[in-house]
Amino acid sequence: MATSGFCLLVHGGAGRRPPEERVAGREGCASAAQRAAAEVLARGGSALDAVQLAVELLEDDPVFNAGTGGSLTEDGTLELDASIMSGVDLRAGAVCSLTPHRHPIAIARAVLEDGRHVLYAGAGAVAFAKRAGYVPVPPESMITPGAREQLARWLAARAPASGGGTVGAVARDRQGRLAAATSTGGITGKRPGRVGDSPVIGAGTYADDLRGAASATGVGEGILRINLCARVVAGIAAGASAQEASCEGLTALGERIGVDAGLIALAPDGRLGWARSTESMAWAAVWEGGEADGC
């Protein structure tokens, strides 16, 4: 899909959601995309602000596996990962294995703005958040009954839980600036300290005004090994459409590693693309003069 002016595309995670959950995911993505586009991009704001707001809204929605409602470790704890990147100057910020904080993506943005480092982990992420003015919240305020049920099923069967839920956004503003952001609770039943692709620049998130932007969702261990978002953006830079590059990336992921995933992508000229190799992936797009969504 080609667009002119601003555009914003969000995803709500690739996975195996029941039909009734797919509707809620689709509606949540549409609401976040519409609000972020209206409050930021339509008013001439930056792509970076737009993707942050979109992801914050999705982090607040317990339908998704990010922020409130995030997946739990095998010990029943919540460890959060997030990253954000500006395509203007390739600045990026990320946190991983973060204890419960309401908006991990806001802390990742603070890392970007601080500029000293790109990625903080665990206790270091918590300490940075405190210095930046963010305070932890009681775990019970973010751990939902649904997340506990998912963990109980995983502990009983030691099998992958159904559903997806990692969230992400890519955007282009009226000045042609690109940005991308991704946030997740990881995978249900992960070992404490496990980190997937979402906070890793080039794997789960990437943005470059000259090449494109992407945000991934799926089995992080596979996405990390193929450096999926950087691969997709390289495909766009080589002349593929955002859609073609997205499909090629997922094909390579499946053929080389045998992993399913989904992703959203954006070319510098505003062409949008989204693809999945899973049963479902909620998404929504808004651009000047139109909008669309699906799952």
N, C-alpha and C positions, 0 to 999 in steps of 0.2 A: 504494500500500500504506500503510495507516495503522498506527501503532504507539503504544504507551504506554510510559512509562519511557524507558530509554536506547535508542539505535539508532545504527548505524554502517554506512555504505555506501562501498565503495571501487570504483575502476575501474582497469583496467590498460591503457588506451589504445584508441582507435578506429583502425581501419585495415583492412588486407587480409592477415590472418595465415593461413597454411596450416592445415588441420584439426589436424595434430599439435601445432602451436604454440598453437592455441586452447585445447587441453586443459591445457597447462602454464600458460598465462595464467590460466585459470579456477581452477586449483588454487592458484596463487600468491596470487591475490586472496582466495580463501577462507581460506587459512592466515593471511594478514595480518589480515583482518577478525576472524577468530575469536580470534587472540592478542591483538589490541588491545582487543577487547571484554572478553575475560576478564581481562586484566591491568590495565585501566584502568576501563572503564565499569561492569563488574559489581561492582567494589570501591568504587564511589562516586566515582571520579575524574572529572576534567574532560574535556569534549569536546575542548578544545585539546590536552591531553596525548594523547588517543586518536588524533586525526588525525595528530599528529606521529609517534607510534609506528607506526601503520599505514603511513605513507609511508616511514619509515625501513626497515621490513621489505621494502617493495617496491623501494626503492633498492638494497638488498643483493642482490636477485634479478636475475641477468643476463638473465632472460627479458624484462624490461621495459626501456624506453628512459628510464631515470632512474638517476642514480648509476652504479653498476657496470653496464656494458653499454650505457651511453648512446650515442646516435648521434654520429658524428664529423663535423667540418667538412670542407670540401673539401681542407684541408691536413692532415687526419688527426689533428687535435687534438680534445680533449674539452672542451666549454664547457657548463656546467650552469646551469639556471635553477630556482628554486623560490620558493614563496610560501605564507604561512600567515596566517589571519585569525581573530580572536576576535569572535563575534557579540555578546558582552556589552557591549563598549565600543568596538567597531569598530577596535581596535588591529590593526595588520598589519605584517608584515615580509617582505622579499623580497630575493633576490640574483639577478643574471643575469650571463652570461658569466664564471662562476666557474670557475677552473682545478680540476683534480681534487681534491676533498675528499670523504671517504666519505659524509657525510650532508648534502647541501645544505639539506635541510629543517630540520635542527637549527640551521644558521647563520641561516636565515630566522627561526626562532623566537628566536634571540638578538637579531636586529635588532628584532623585535617587543618583546621585553622591555627592550631598551636605550631604545627610544622616541624617540630624537633624530630619526631619519629612517625612512622606510618602505622604500626601495629603494636598494641599493648595486650598482654595476656594475663588472665587470672588475677592474682593479687595486684599486679602492676596495673591492670585495667581498672580495678577498683580504686586504687590510689590516685590514678590520673583523674578518674571521674570525680573524686572528692575534691581534688585541687581545682577542677573546672567548675565546681559548684553543683554537681549532681549528687544526690543522696540515694542510698539503697532504700528499698521498700521491703516490708515484711513479705517473705516468700509466699505466705498464704494469700496475699492480695493478687498474686500473679499465677499461682498454680491452680488450675481449674479442675473440676471433677472430671471433665473429659480427658484431660492429660493424665490424671491418675488412673482412669479406666484403661486408657491405651497402654500404660505401663503394666497394669495388672494382667492384661491380655498377653503382653510380650513376655512377662515373667512366667506365665503359665505355659506358654507354647514355645518360647524362645524362637519365635518366627517374626518376620517383619510385620509391623503394625500397618493397618490400612490407612489410606489418606496421605496427603502431602501437607503443604502449608507454609513452606519457606516463602517469604514475600520479597518483591523487588520492583524497581521502577527504573525506566530510562526516559530522558526528556531532552527536548530541543527548545530553546527559547527564541524569542523574536530577533535576538542578536546573533542567532546561529550557534550559540554555545550548547554543548552537550554535557550530560551528567548521568551517572548511574548509581544505584544504591541497592543493597541486599541485606536482609535481616532474617535470622532463624533461631530456633531452639535446638536445632540439630536433629538427630534421629532418636526415636524412642528406645530406651534401654542402652544407650551408649555408655561406655566407660567414662567416669569422671575425667575431665581433661582432654577428651577427644575433641578435635577441631576438624570441621569439614571445609568445604570450598568457600562458603559464603563470605568469610572475612579476608580471604586471600585474593589480593589484587591480581587480575589476569585469569584466575580460575573461576570465581563466582561473580566477580564484578570487574568491569573495565569501561573506561570512557576516554576518548581522544577526539577532539574537534576535527582533526584531519583525517580520521579513520573510521570512527563509529563508536557505538556504546552497546553494552550487553549486560544482562543479569541472568544468572542461571539458577536452576532448582533441580534437585534430584539426589542421587546417591553421591555424596561429596567425595568419597574415596576415589570414585572413577573420574569425576569432574576435575579433581586435582591432578590426576595423572595425565590428562590430556590438555590441561590448561585451557578449558573450553572457551571462556569468554574472549581471551586473547586470540584464540584460533578463529573464532567467528569474526571478530573485528578485523583480523588480517585478511579474511576472505572478502569482506566488504571493501577493504582498501585495494584489493587486487581486482575489483570490478564486479564481484557478485552482488546481487541485491541482498538486502537484509534478510529476506525470506530464504533465498538460496543458500546464503552463508549459514543461517540457522539450521536448515535441514542437513547441510553437509556436516556440520559439527556434530549433530546428533547421530548421523549415520556412522561417522568415524568412531564416536564413543561406543556405539553398539558393536561395531565390527571389531575394533581393537581390544575393547575391554569387557564387552558384554553387559553394559550398564545402561539403564534407562534414565532419561532426564527430560527437562523442558527448559526453554529459554526465551527471552525476549531480546530484540535487537533493534538498533536504530542507525541509519546511515547519516552522514553529515548533511545530506540534502533533505532530510526529513522522511525518507523511506523507512517504513516500519516492517518488522517481521517477527513472527512468533511460531514456535514449533514444539512438539512434544512427542516422545516415544512411549509415554505412559497412557493409562486409560483416560486421564483427565488432567487439565491444568486451567484453573480459572484465570481469566485475563480481562483487561478492559483498556480501551484506547480513547483518547480525546485529542482532537486537533481543531484548528480553526475551521469552523463550518461543519463539524461532524463528530460522531462518536460511535463506538462499537464495543461489544463485549461478548464473551463466550466462555465455555468450559470444556 
